[in-house]
Amino acid sequence: MPTIRQQIIELLADRQMDARELSGAVGVKEKEVYEHLAHIARSLAARGNKLTIRASECLKCGYVFKDRRRFTRPGRCPRCRESHLINPSFKIT
């Protein structure tokens, strides 16, 4: 039986997913997925792979959080202060 992190790695190797999709696929809370992603990124870097992140984006003004280093979803847009955002998604390359 693969661990949760191994399951997440297998899923992200196949396709791009956000934390909500990953939490449903592996059966853990979305908050736990973010904790696992930090560890997965470090272990992939040691193996020569990379966890790529498609940045969050504001649905109202189009602001892209391209310089954000955290894996979690931002609370609201710094430009227009709206909270309608596209969740970040992840893929292994």
N, CA, C and O atoms as a GROMACS GRO file, in nm:
protein
  372
    1MET      N    1   0.084  -0.119   0.000
    1MET     CA    2   0.000   0.000   0.000
    1MET      C    3   0.088   0.125   0.000
    1MET      O    4   0.166   0.145   0.094
    2PRO      N    5   0.078   0.207  -0.103
    2PRO     CA    6   0.163   0.328  -0.109
    2PRO      C    7   0.120   0.431  -0.004
    2PRO      O    8   0.003   0.437   0.034
    3THR      N    9   0.216   0.510   0.041
    3THR     CA   10   0.187   0.616   0.138
    3THR      C   11   0.110   0.729   0.068
    3THR      O   12   0.096   0.730  -0.054
    4ILE      N   13   0.062   0.823   0.147
    4ILE     CA   14  -0.012   0.937   0.092
    4ILE      C   15   0.078   1.015  -0.002
    4ILE      O   16   0.034   1.055  -0.110
    5ARG      N   17   0.202   1.038   0.038
    5ARG     CA   18   0.294   1.115  -0.049
    5ARG      C   19   0.324   1.040  -0.178
    5ARG      O   20   0.333   1.102  -0.284
    6GLN      N   21   0.338   0.910  -0.170
    6GLN     CA   22   0.361   0.832  -0.293
    6GLN      C   23   0.240   0.839  -0.384
    6GLN      O   24   0.254   0.847  -0.506
    7GLN      N   25   0.120   0.836  -0.326
    7GLN     CA   26  -0.002   0.848  -0.406
    7GLN      C   27  -0.009   0.984  -0.475
    7GLN      O   28  -0.045   0.993  -0.592
    8ILE      N   29   0.026   1.090  -0.401
    8ILE     CA   30   0.024   1.226  -0.458
    8ILE      C   31   0.126   1.236  -0.570
    8ILE      O   32   0.097   1.295  -0.674
    9ILE      N   33   0.245   1.181  -0.551
    9ILE     CA   34   0.348   1.184  -0.655
    9ILE      C   35   0.301   1.113  -0.780
    9ILE      O   36   0.322   1.162  -0.891
   10GLU      N   37   0.238   0.997  -0.765
   10GLU     CA   38   0.187   0.923  -0.880
   10GLU      C   39   0.081   1.004  -0.956
   10GLU      O   40   0.081   1.007  -1.079
   11LEU      N   41  -0.009   1.069  -0.882
   11LEU     CA   42  -0.114   1.148  -0.945
   11LEU      C   43  -0.056   1.269  -1.019
   11LEU      O   44  -0.098   1.299  -1.131
   12LEU      N   45   0.040   1.337  -0.956
   12LEU     CA   46   0.096   1.457  -1.018
   12LEU      C   47   0.191   1.425  -1.133
   12LEU      O   48   0.215   1.511  -1.218
   13ALA      N   49   0.243   1.305  -1.137
   13ALA     CA   50   0.327   1.265  -1.250
   13ALA      C   51   0.242   1.249  -1.376
   13ALA      O   52   0.291   1.269  -1.488
   14ASP      N   53   0.115   1.213  -1.358
   14ASP     CA   54   0.025   1.191  -1.472
   14ASP      C   55  -0.040   1.318  -1.523
   14ASP      O   56  -0.049   1.339  -1.644
   15ARG      N   57  -0.085   1.404  -1.429
   15ARG     CA   58  -0.156   1.524  -1.473
   15ARG      C   59  -0.150   1.634  -1.368
   15ARG      O   60  -0.110   1.610  -1.254
   16GLN      N   61  -0.189   1.754  -1.408
   16GLN     CA   62  -0.190   1.870  -1.321
   16GLN      C   63  -0.317   1.868  -1.236
   16GLN      O   64  -0.427   1.848  -1.287
   17MET      N   65  -0.300   1.890  -1.104
   17MET     CA   66  -0.413   1.887  -1.012
   17MET      C   67  -0.396   1.996  -0.907
   17MET      O   68  -0.284   2.035  -0.875
   18ASP      N   69  -0.510   2.044  -0.853
   18ASP     CA   70  -0.501   2.137  -0.740
   18ASP      C   71  -0.518   2.059  -0.610
   18ASP      O   72  -0.544   1.939  -0.611
   19ALA      N   73  -0.503   2.129  -0.499
   19ALA     CA   74  -0.505   2.062  -0.368
   19ALA      C   75  -0.641   1.999  -0.338
   19ALA      O   76  -0.648   1.894  -0.274
   20ARG      N   77  -0.748   2.061  -0.384
   20ARG     CA   78  -0.881   2.006  -0.358
   20ARG      C   79  -0.899   1.873  -0.431
   20ARG      O   80  -0.954   1.778  -0.376
   21GLU      N   81  -0.854   1.867  -0.556
   21GLU     CA   82  -0.862   1.742  -0.632
   21GLU      C   83  -0.775   1.634  -0.569
   21GLU      O   84  -0.816   1.518  -0.560
   22LEU      N   85  -0.656   1.672  -0.524
   22LEU     CA   86  -0.567   1.576  -0.459
   22LEU      C   87  -0.625   1.524  -0.330
   22LEU      O   88  -0.615   1.405  -0.300
   23SER      N   89  -0.687   1.612  -0.251
   23SER     CA   90  -0.744   1.567  -0.124
   23SER      C   91  -0.856   1.468  -0.147
   23SER      O   92  -0.870   1.372  -0.070
   24GLY      N   93  -0.936   1.488  -0.249
   24GLY     CA   94  -1.041   1.392  -0.281
   24GLY      C   95  -0.988   1.261  -0.332
   24GLY      O   96  -1.043   1.155  -0.303
   25ALA      N   97  -0.879   1.266  -0.408
   25ALA     CA   98  -0.822   1.145  -0.467
   25ALA      C   99  -0.753   1.056  -0.363
   25ALA      O  100  -0.759   0.934  -0.372
   26VAL      N  101  -0.686   1.118  -0.266
   26VAL     CA  102  -0.612   1.038  -0.168
   26VAL      C  103  -0.684   1.025  -0.034
   26VAL      O  104  -0.641   0.947   0.051
   27GLY      N  105  -0.791   1.101  -0.013
   27GLY     CA  106  -0.871   1.087   0.107
   27GLY      C  107  -0.818   1.155   0.231
   27GLY      O  108  -0.833   1.104   0.342
   28VAL      N  109  -0.754   1.272   0.213
   28VAL     CA  110  -0.708   1.350   0.328
   28VAL      C  111  -0.762   1.492   0.315
   28VAL      O  112  -0.813   1.530   0.209
   29LYS      N  113  -0.751   1.570   0.422
   29LYS     CA  114  -0.798   1.708   0.419
   29LYS      C  115  -0.709   1.792   0.327
   29LYS      O  116  -0.591   1.763   0.308
   30GLU      N  117  -0.768   1.896   0.272
   30GLU     CA  118  -0.695   1.985   0.180
   30GLU      C  119  -0.574   2.047   0.251
   30GLU      O  120  -0.468   2.062   0.190
   31LYS      N  121  -0.589   2.084   0.377
   31LYS     CA  122  -0.480   2.142   0.454
   31LYS      C  123  -0.362   2.045   0.465
   31LYS      O  124  -0.246   2.088   0.460
   32GLU      N  125  -0.390   1.917   0.480
   32GLU     CA  126  -0.284   1.817   0.488
   32GLU      C  127  -0.210   1.803   0.356
   32GLU      O  128  -0.089   1.778   0.354
   33VAL      N  129  -0.281   1.821   0.246
   33VAL     CA  130  -0.218   1.810   0.114
   33VAL      C  131  -0.109   1.914   0.101
   33VAL      O  132  -0.001   1.885   0.049
   34TYR      N  133  -0.135   2.037   0.147
   34TYR     CA  134  -0.034   2.143   0.138
   34TYR      C  135   0.092   2.107   0.217
   34TYR      O  136   0.203   2.136   0.174
   35GLU      N  137   0.074   2.045   0.333
   35GLU     CA  138   0.189   2.002   0.413
   35GLU      C  139   0.269   1.895   0.339
   35GLU      O  140   0.392   1.897   0.340
   36HIS      N  141   0.200   1.802   0.276
   36HIS     CA  142   0.267   1.696   0.201
   36HIS      C  143   0.340   1.754   0.080
   36HIS      O  144   0.449   1.707   0.045
   37LEU      N  145   0.282   1.853   0.015
   37LEU     CA  146   0.344   1.910  -0.105
   37LEU      C  147   0.480   1.973  -0.075
   37LEU      O  148   0.571   1.966  -0.158
   38ALA      N  149   0.494   2.035   0.042
   38ALA     CA  150   0.623   2.094   0.079
   38ALA      C  151   0.730   1.986   0.089
   38ALA      O  152   0.842   2.006   0.042
   39HIS      N  153   0.697   1.873   0.149
   39HIS     CA  154   0.793   1.763   0.161
   39HIS      C  155   0.820   1.698   0.025
   39HIS      O  156   0.933   1.661  -0.006
   40ILE      N  157   0.716   1.685  -0.054
   40ILE     CA  158   0.731   1.626  -0.187
   40ILE      C  159   0.824   1.710  -0.273
   40ILE      O  160   0.907   1.656  -0.346
   41ALA      N  161   0.811   1.841  -0.267
   41ALA     CA  162   0.896   1.930  -0.346
   41ALA      C  163   1.043   1.912  -0.310
   41ALA      O  164   1.129   1.910  -0.398
   42ARG      N  165   1.071   1.898  -0.180
   42ARG     CA  166   1.210   1.879  -0.137
   42ARG      C  167   1.264   1.743  -0.181
   42ARG      O  168   1.379   1.734  -0.225
   43SER      N  169   1.185   1.640  -0.169
   43SER     CA  170   1.234   1.506  -0.207
   43SER      C  171   1.249   1.495  -0.359
   43SER      O  172   1.339   1.426  -0.406
   44LEU      N  173   1.164   1.561  -0.434
   44LEU     CA  174   1.178   1.559  -0.580
   44LEU      C  175   1.304   1.634  -0.624
   44LEU      O  176   1.372   1.591  -0.717
   45ALA      N  177   1.333   1.744  -0.558
   45ALA     CA  178   1.453   1.821  -0.591
   45ALA      C  179   1.579   1.739  -0.569
   45ALA      O  180   1.675   1.749  -0.645
   46ALA      N  181   1.578   1.657  -0.465
   46ALA     CA  182   1.694   1.571  -0.438
   46ALA      C  183   1.711   1.465  -0.546
   46ALA      O  184   1.822   1.419  -0.572
   47ARG      N  185   1.601   1.425  -0.609
   47ARG     CA  186   1.606   1.326  -0.717
   47ARG      C  187   1.626   1.387  -0.855
   47ARG      O  188   1.642   1.315  -0.954
   48GLY      N  189   1.625   1.519  -0.863
   48GLY     CA  190   1.644   1.585  -0.992
   48GLY      C  191   1.514   1.620  -1.064
   48GLY      O  192   1.518   1.669  -1.176
   49ASN      N  193   1.401   1.595  -1.001
   49ASN     CA  194   1.272   1.633  -1.059
   49ASN      C  195   1.226   1.765  -0.998
   49ASN      O  196   1.291   1.818  -0.908
   50LYS      N  197   1.116   1.816  -1.048
   50LYS     CA  198   1.067   1.944  -0.998
   50LYS      C  199   0.916   1.943  -0.987
   50LYS      O  200   0.847   1.889  -1.073
   51LEU      N  201   0.865   2.002  -0.880
   51LEU     CA  202   0.721   2.022  -0.863
   51LEU      C  203   0.689   2.160  -0.918
   51LEU      O  204   0.724   2.261  -0.856
   52THR      N  205   0.623   2.166  -1.032
   52THR     CA  206   0.589   2.295  -1.092
   52THR      C  207   0.452   2.339  -1.042
   52THR      O  208   0.362   2.258  -1.021
   53ILE      N  209   0.439   2.469  -1.026
   53ILE     CA  210   0.316   2.527  -0.972
   53ILE      C  211   0.258   2.624  -1.074
   53ILE      O  212   0.325   2.717  -1.118
   54ARG      N  213   0.131   2.600  -1.110
   54ARG     CA  214   0.060   2.701  -1.189
   54ARG      C  215   0.001   2.797  -1.088
   54ARG      O  216  -0.081   2.759  -1.005
   55ALA      N  217   0.043   2.922  -1.095
   55ALA     CA  218   0.009   3.021  -0.993
   55ALA      C  219  -0.140   3.051  -0.987
   55ALA      O  220  -0.213   3.032  -1.084
   56SER      N  221  -0.183   3.097  -0.870
   56SER     CA  222  -0.321   3.143  -0.852
   56SER      C  223  -0.343   3.267  -0.936
   56SER      O  224  -0.249   3.340  -0.968
   57GLU      N  225  -0.470   3.290  -0.970
   57GLU     CA  226  -0.504   3.405  -1.052
   57GLU      C  227  -0.638   3.461  -1.006
   57GLU      O  228  -0.729   3.386  -0.972
   58CYS      N  229  -0.648   3.593  -1.004
   58CYS     CA  230  -0.771   3.660  -0.965
   58CYS      C  231  -0.870   3.652  -1.082
   58CYS      O  232  -0.835   3.684  -1.196
   59LEU      N  233  -0.991   3.612  -1.053
   59LEU     CA  234  -1.093   3.600  -1.157
   59LEU      C  235  -1.151   3.735  -1.196
   59LEU      O  236  -1.209   3.748  -1.304
   60LYS      N  237  -1.138   3.836  -1.110
   60LYS     CA  238  -1.195   3.966  -1.140
   60LYS      C  239  -1.101   4.054  -1.222
   60LYS      O  240  -1.140   4.106  -1.327
   61CYS      N  241  -0.977   4.071  -1.175
   61CYS     CA  242  -0.886   4.165  -1.244
   61CYS      C  243  -0.775   4.094  -1.321
   61CYS      O  244  -0.704   4.159  -1.398
   62GLY      N  245  -0.758   3.963  -1.302
   62GLY     CA  246  -0.657   3.889  -1.377
   62GLY      C  247  -0.519   3.889  -1.316
   62GLY      O  248  -0.424   3.840  -1.378
   63TYR      N  249  -0.503   3.942  -1.196
   63TYR     CA  250  -0.373   3.943  -1.129
   63TYR      C  251  -0.322   3.800  -1.110
   63TYR      O  252  -0.397   3.712  -1.066
   64VAL      N  253  -0.196   3.777  -1.144
   64VAL     CA  254  -0.135   3.644  -1.129
   64VAL      C  255  -0.032   3.650  -1.016
   64VAL      O  256   0.053   3.738  -1.012
   65PHE      N  257  -0.042   3.556  -0.925
   65PHE     CA  258   0.048   3.547  -0.810
   65PHE      C  259   0.176   3.472  -0.850
   65PHE      O  260   0.206   3.367  -0.793
   66LYS      N  261   0.251   3.525  -0.946
   66LYS     CA  262   0.365   3.452  -1.002
   66LYS      C  263   0.485   3.444  -0.909
   66LYS      O  264   0.565   3.352  -0.923
   67ASP      N  265   0.500   3.536  -0.816
   67ASP     CA  266   0.615   3.535  -0.726
   67ASP      C  267   0.587   3.469  -0.592
   67ASP      O  268   0.672   3.470  -0.503
   68ARG      N  269   0.470   3.413  -0.577
   68ARG     CA  270   0.432   3.349  -0.450
   68ARG      C  271   0.507   3.217  -0.432
   68ARG      O  272   0.509   3.134  -0.523
   69ARG      N  273   0.568   3.198  -0.316
   69ARG     CA  274   0.648   3.078  -0.287
   69ARG      C  275   0.571   2.974  -0.207
   69ARG      O  276   0.612   2.858  -0.203
   70ARG      N  277   0.461   3.013  -0.143
   70ARG     CA  278   0.384   2.919  -0.063
   70ARG      C  279   0.295   2.833  -0.153
   70ARG      O  280   0.257   2.875  -0.262
   71PHE      N  281   0.264   2.714  -0.106
   71PHE     CA  282   0.180   2.622  -0.181
   71PHE      C  283   0.031   2.651  -0.161
   71PHE      O  284  -0.051   2.613  -0.244
   72THR      N  285  -0.003   2.717  -0.051
   72THR     CA  286  -0.143   2.740  -0.018
   72THR      C  287  -0.206   2.846  -0.108
   72THR      O  288  -0.138   2.923  -0.175
   73ARG      N  289  -0.339   2.846  -0.107
   73ARG     CA  290  -0.416   2.942  -0.186
   73ARG      C  291  -0.412   3.077  -0.115
   73ARG      O  292  -0.430   3.082   0.007
   74PRO      N  293  -0.389   3.188  -0.188
   74PRO     CA  294  -0.392   3.320  -0.124
   74PRO      C  295  -0.533   3.355  -0.078
   74PRO      O  296  -0.632   3.304  -0.132
   75GLY      N  297  -0.542   3.442   0.020
   75GLY     CA  298  -0.672   3.482   0.074
   75GLY      C  299  -0.749   3.573  -0.019
   75GLY      O  300  -0.868   3.551  -0.044
   76ARG      N  301  -0.681   3.676  -0.071
   76ARG     CA  302  -0.746   3.767  -0.164
   76ARG      C  303  -0.644   3.839  -0.250
   76ARG      O  304  -0.524   3.836  -0.222
   77CYS      N  305  -0.692   3.902  -0.353
   77CYS     CA  306  -0.607   3.970  -0.451
   77CYS      C  307  -0.553   4.100  -0.391
   77CYS      O  308  -0.629   4.176  -0.332
   78PRO      N  309  -0.423   4.126  -0.404
   78PRO     CA  310  -0.368   4.251  -0.350
   78PRO      C  311  -0.407   4.373  -0.433
   78PRO      O  312  -0.401   4.486  -0.384
   79ARG      N  313  -0.447   4.352  -0.557
   79ARG     CA  314  -0.482   4.464  -0.645
   79ARG      C  315  -0.627   4.510  -0.624
   79ARG      O  316  -0.651   4.628  -0.600
   80CYS      N  317  -0.722   4.417  -0.632
   80CYS     CA  318  -0.864   4.455  -0.626
   80CYS      C  319  -0.933   4.410  -0.496
   80CYS      O  320  -1.049   4.443  -0.474
   81ARG      N  321  -0.863   4.336  -0.412
   81ARG     CA  322  -0.913   4.288  -0.282
   81ARG      C  323  -1.027   4.187  -0.291
   81ARG      O  324  -1.094   4.160  -0.191
   82GLU      N  325  -1.050   4.130  -0.408
   82GLU     CA  326  -1.151   4.026  -0.423
   82GLU      C  327  -1.094   3.892  -0.377
   82GLU      O  328  -0.972   3.872  -0.376
   83SER      N  329  -1.182   3.801  -0.340
   83SER     CA  330  -1.136   3.669  -0.295
   83SER      C  331  -1.174   3.559  -0.393
   83SER      O  332  -1.162   3.441  -0.360
   84HIS      N  333  -1.219   3.594  -0.512
   84HIS     CA  334  -1.252   3.495  -0.615
   84HIS      C  335  -1.126   3.465  -0.695
   84HIS      O  336  -1.092   3.535  -0.790
   85LEU      N  337  -1.059   3.358  -0.655
   85LEU     CA  338  -0.929   3.324  -0.712
   85LEU      C  339  -0.929   3.182  -0.766
   85LEU      O  340  -1.001   3.095  -0.716
   86ILE      N  341  -0.848   3.161  -0.868
   86ILE     CA  342  -0.824   3.025  -0.919
   86ILE      C  343  -0.719   2.964  -0.826
   86ILE      O  344  -0.616   3.025  -0.799
   87ASN      N  345  -0.745   2.844  -0.779
   87ASN     CA  346  -0.650   2.775  -0.691
   87ASN      C  347  -0.522   2.742  -0.766
   87ASN      O  348  -0.526   2.716  -0.886
   88PRO      N  349  -0.407   2.742  -0.695
   88PRO     CA  350  -0.285   2.696  -0.761
   88PRO      C  351  -0.295   2.548  -0.791
   88PRO      O  352  -0.359   2.473  -0.716
   89SER      N  353  -0.232   2.504  -0.899
   89SER     CA  354  -0.231   2.361  -0.931
   89SER      C  355  -0.086   2.317  -0.948
   89SER      O  356   0.004   2.399  -0.968
   90PHE      N  357  -0.066   2.189  -0.938
   90PHE     CA  358   0.069   2.132  -0.929
   90PHE      C  359   0.087   2.018  -1.029
   90PHE      O  360  -0.008   1.948  -1.064
   91LYS      N  361   0.213   2.001  -1.074
   91LYS     CA  362   0.248   1.892  -1.165
   91LYS      C  363   0.395   1.862  -1.147
   91LYS      O  364   0.475   1.952  -1.118
   92ILE      N  365   0.431   1.737  -1.163
   92ILE     CA  366   0.571   1.695  -1.153
   92ILE      C  367   0.629   1.692  -1.294
   92ILE      O  368   0.572   1.632  -1.384
   93THR      N  369   0.743   1.759  -1.310
   93THR     CA  370   0.813   1.759  -1.440
   93THR      C  371   0.950   1.700  -1.427
   93THR      O  372   1.023   1.691  -1.525
   0.00000   0.00000   0.00000
